[in-house]
């Protein structure tokens, strides 16, 4: 499973959802879907914009969590 830690990175940068959505030209609804781990995919262009705006690496936003067996 891939976990999205976007809320953690945003909190560390003291950036709200509305501000980030506007800066990366993403709708607040789509940002919310991503933030709440409901997204099935993410475009590289969106990941690139997130990393640029939040001054982070893709691994700061996305984390692989093995399935429990």
Secondary structure, DSSP 8 states (H G I E B T S, - for coil): -EEE-HHHHHHHTT--HHHHHHHTT--HHHHHHHHTT--S---HHHHHHHHHHHT--HHHHEEE-----
